[in-house]
Amino acid sequence: MRYISKTTLVTILNAVVAVICLFAFFVGQANAVWYEATGQAVVRNGDKETARHAATQEALKQAMLFAGASVHSVAKLTNGLLKNEEMTIRSTGEVEQLELVDEVYSGDVITVSIRADIFPRGKVCAAQNDQKHFATTHFRVRNRAQLTQGNIPNFDASFTHQLAQAMRNKTENLDIIYIAPHTAKFDSRYTDQNVRTLSVQSNTQFVLVGMIDDLSVTREEASVFTPWREGTSRRSFAMTIQVYDGINGGLLLTKSYQNQGEWTFDRFEDVDEFSTKFWQSLYGQTVNATIAEAIEDIKEATACQPMTGRVINVAGDKISVSLGRDNGISEKDELYLYQAKEIVDNRGRKYLQYSLYPGKFVVSSAYGNSSLVVNEGAGIIANIQEHDFVVKK
């Protein structure tokens, strides 16, 4: 077994944070989030203050980077905790509050823990141009009896494919790459589990769940004053969508839409719900307008979510991950690797805890939907396992 000296190990830990914990409810990922990060440094020549500053600075830097910031240049961060520290963070979020949680000395090593309350700052962020891949099922129709008007029993499949095509055409980086060939009822008791399962099966980060709430038809009869005119029919279109981060957990968006358009087809006519004629009709245009509105909301909800993948294999010093060129990954890109586990407090509330692996992980080879990653720093990957997570820096 290769021996690693204490000084070498601490140097490695000084370069990256050893453990970083994110406590966040599965709901409200766009709200403030407390990040707790731990940094370590070696006390040299008895200078504890310098070591304390170095450990605190490293902890804060890693917490901010993990939250979506980027180190830009050298400046001062003066928020009451790190006065005169030689660092700056250009972040997509704002640090509302920063606290020194603990500092522990063990021999010549100091461990410092901090907590930062970080608020996202709107739509401009490092991840806004990342490729966002979605999985979904055919949208479920709440009342299938409404499909008899026009005889459109496959409207759920037709609509879902229309949504996927519109998302691909109307955005540069959003794509529904997997549609399960069935409808799915996401029981509230098992939603988290079902979302994660669909995310794993499809190798996607985001999961879109949809319900078509109303397809009813109302007919306006001809007036007694204009009996020569035929009555007109109007058809409702209402739906509810939910967008989840299937990897990190959390409901990113839930929204309902209501619209109505003229139904120009004869009441006894069988309509081909996949046809161009249907989608170019007045009612089809109404549905398309609703789709366009939903896509904009989905784009905004996922804009700042970091691109995340999974570790799919570990062989020797090579780590295979589920992010590749299709996700915008290139050779020499740096990635974070981390573990995630769910913890539950005594009130039954769920939190996520992340543990970041130390080292500099760099893409050595990038393929279509996967990459090979190596640890250029320490080369230590013994604890990394399949189903751990990876996120682009």
N, C-alpha and C positions, 0 to 999 in steps of 0.2 A: 504493500500500500504506500502510495506517495505521501511523504510527510510535508505538511505545510506549517511553517513557523507561525507563532502568534503574531509577530509583527507583520508578516505577509498577509495573514488573514484579516487583520484589522485594517491594513492598507486597502484591501479589497472592499471591505465594508465601509471604509471612509469614502470610497469612490462612488458607492451606490448605497441607497438606504436599505437596511436589512429587512425591515417589516413596515408595511404601510397598510393602514386599516381605513376603510371607507365604511361609515355607518350611514345607511340611507334606507328609508322605507321603500318598498317595492313600488309605491305610488309617488308621484310628484318628483320625478328626476330633474325637472326644470327648476325646482325650488333650491333654497340654500342647502348645502351639504357640509357636514363636519368631516374633515379629513384629519386623521391622526397618523403622524409619521414619526419614525424613530431613526436617528442618525448616530453614528459612532465615530470617535476619533481617538488618536493616541496622544497621551499627555507627554510632551517632550520637555526634558530639562525642568520638570516641575511646573511648567506654565499651564496651569489648569484653565485660566481664562481664555487663552488662545484656543485650546482644545475644545472648550465649551462652545465658543463661537463657531469653530469649524464644524462641529457636530450639529449644532442648531441650524447653521446655514445649509448644510447638506440635507437635513430633514425637511426644511422648508422648500428647498429647491425641488426635491423629489415629489413632495406633496403637490406643488404647483404644476410641475410637469405632468404628473399623473392626472391632474384635474383639467389639463388641456392648455397649459401655458407653455411658453418657450423662453429659454434663456437668451437674451438679446445682446446685452453689453454689460459693462461694469458700472454700477452706480450705487446709490445708497437707498436702502429700504428702511425708512424711519417710521415705524408704527408703534413704538414703545417697547418692542422686544429686541429688535435687531438694529439698534442705533449704530451708525458708522460701519455697518457690514458692507464689504466690498462685493456687492452683487446687485443684479436687477432682474426683475421678471416682467416680461411683457405678456400679459395674460388676457384671455378672453373673459375672465371673471374678475370679480373684485373681492379682496379679502376684507370682510366685514369685521372680523375679530381674530386675533391671534393670541394664543396662550401657551406659556411654558408649563407643560404638564408635570414633567419629572426630569431629574438628572441624577444618574447613579454612577459612582466611581467604583471600578473593580480593578485593582492594581493600577496599571498605567493606561487603562481604557475608560473613557467616559461615554455614557449612553444618555442621550437627550431625547425627550419626547415632546412634541408640540401638537397643538390642535389648531386648525385653521377653518374658519367659517367662510366658505366661498360661495358667492352668488354669481350665476351666469350673467353675462353682460350682452344680452341681445343676440343678434343674428350673425355677427361677424366672428368667425372662429376658424381655427386651423383645420378643423375637420369638415368644413362646409362643402369642399369640393371632392371629398372622398367618395368612392363608389359605395352606394347603399343598396344592398341586395335584400329582397323580400321574399318570403314564402307566404302562401295563403291557401285556402280551400275555396271551393265554389261557395259564394255567398248563400247563406241559408234564407229561404223565403218563409216569412213568418206564417202566412196564410196561403197555402198552395192552391186552395180553391179559387183564388183570384186569377190563377193562370189559365183558367178555362176560357176567359174572354180573349179571343184571338188564338186559343189553343197553342200556348207557348210554354209547354212543360219544361223545356230546357233553357228557360230564360236565365236561371242562376249560372249555368255554365257559360252562356253567351255573354252575359254581363261581366263576369269575372275576366274573361279573355279580352273583352273590350277595354276594361280598366287597365289590364296589363299592357296592352298595345298603346293606349293613351299615355300611360306613365313613361313608357320607353320613348315615345315621340315628343312629348312635351317637356321632358327634363333631360339633362345631360348626364346625371349620375345616379338616378333612381331607376331600379329595374326589378320587376317581379320575375324572378328566374325559376320559380317552382310553384305550380298550382296543383295541389292534391286533387285527384280526379273524383272528388266526392264532396259533399257538404259535411260540416262538422258542428256538432253542438258543444260549445265550450262551457260545460257546467262550471259555475263560479267556484265550486269547491276544488276543482282540478285544473283551473285555467293555467296557473303557473306551470304545472307539470306538462299539460298538453302543449303549451307554447314552446317550452324547452325541447320537447320531443320533436315537434315539427321543425324547429330550428336545426336540431342535430341531423334529422333525416335529410333535410334539404341543403345542408351546409350554408345556411344563411344566418345573418345576424338579426334581421328584423322579421317580425311576424305580423301580418295584417289579418284581422278577424272582422268579418262583415255580416250584417243582417239586413235583408231587404224587408222593411217594415210594412210597406203599403204599395199595392199595385191596383187598387180598386178603380173601377170605371163608373163615372156618373154621366147620365145622358140627359141633355136638355132637349125636351120635345119641341116640335115646331109650334109657334104661336098660333092661336085661333085667328089672328089677324093676318098671318102669312102662312096659310096651310100648304101652299105650294113649295115651301122651303123644307128641306129635310132637317131633322134634329141633329145636333152636334154632340159628340161625346168627348169627355175630357178624362184623362187617366192620371192618377197620382203616381208619384215616385218618391218614396221616402226610404232612407237607409240610415243605419248607424254603423260606424267603423271604430275599431280600436287598433292601435298600433303598439306593439310590445317590442322591447329589446330582448330577444330570445336568449342572448348570451349573458348579459349583465343583469337581467331581470328588470322589471319595472314597466309600468304602463306609461307610455309617452304621450298618447293622444286618445281621447274618446270624444266623438262628436256625431250629432245627428243632422240630417239634411232632409228638407222637404221641398218638393217642387210639383208642378202639374203642367201637363201639355195636352194639346189636342190629339185625340185618337182618331185618325183619319181612315182607319180600316173599317170595313163593314162588320157589323156585329156577328155575323155568321162566317166570316172569312177566317181561314187558317193562315196564320202569319208565320213566316220563316224568321225566327228570332236571330238567326245568324246572317241573314241576308243584308246586302247593302241597302236594299229598298227600305228595310225596317230601320236601320240606323241613320238613314238620311231623311226619314219621315219627321214630321213635326215633333212627335213624341220621342223618337230616337235622339233628336237634337236636344230635347229637354234633359234626357238622361245624360247625354254627353256633357252638357253644361254643368250638371251636378258632379259628374266625374272630375271635370277640370277643377272645380272648386275644392273637392276633396284632395286632389293631388297637391295643390298648393299648400293645404294644411298639413299634409303628410311631409312635404318637403321642409316646411318650417319646423315641424316637431322633431325631425331627425337630423337637421342641419349640423348641429354641434355635438352629436353623439360620435365618440371616437370609433374608428373602424377596428373591430375586434374579431379575432378568430380563435381557433382551438389548436392545441398540440395534438397531432394525429399519430405521431410515431417518434420514438426516441431510440436511436441505434448508435451506440458508441458515442462519439462527440457530435453527431448530426441530429438535429431536431427538425422534424417535418411539421409544418403548420399549414392551416387551411386558408391562408391568405396568399394570393399570387398576383400575377400580372393583371388578371381580370379585376382585381381590387386596387390596382394602381401601385402594387409593390414592385420594386426594382432591386437589383443587386446593390449591395452596400447600404441599403436602408437599415436603420437601427430600430429595434423593436423592444418592447417591454414583455417579459414573461412573468406570469403571476398565477397564484392559486386563488380560488375563491370558495368560500364556504358560507353557509347560512347559519346564523345563530338566532335564537329566540329568547327574548327576555321573560321575566316572570309574569308579564301581562299578556304573553302570547304574541307580541309584536315581532315582526321579522326584520332582520338586518343582514347586510352583506359585509363580510370581512375579507379583505384582499391582503395577500402576502406576496410581496414583490421579490423575485429572485435576483440575487446580486450578480453583477457582471455586465459586460457590454455584448449584447446579442445583435449580430449583424447577418443580413441575408447574404448567403454565399451563392445560391442559385434560385432564380425565380421562374416558375412555370405558370401555366394558365390559371389554375385554381389552387396552387400550393407552392410552398417555398421550402428550401433547406436553410436552416439557421445554425450558426455556430457562435459559441461564446468566445469572443476574441480576447477577453480579459483573463479570467482565471481558468477557463476551460472546465469549470466544475459544473456538471449537469446531473449529478447523481440523484437529486431529489425531484427533478422535473419528470412529470408523468403525463401520460395521455389524458386528454380532457382538461388539462390546464389551459390557461388562456394566454393570448398574445394580442398586443395592441400596438399600432404604429405610433412611433414618437412624433 
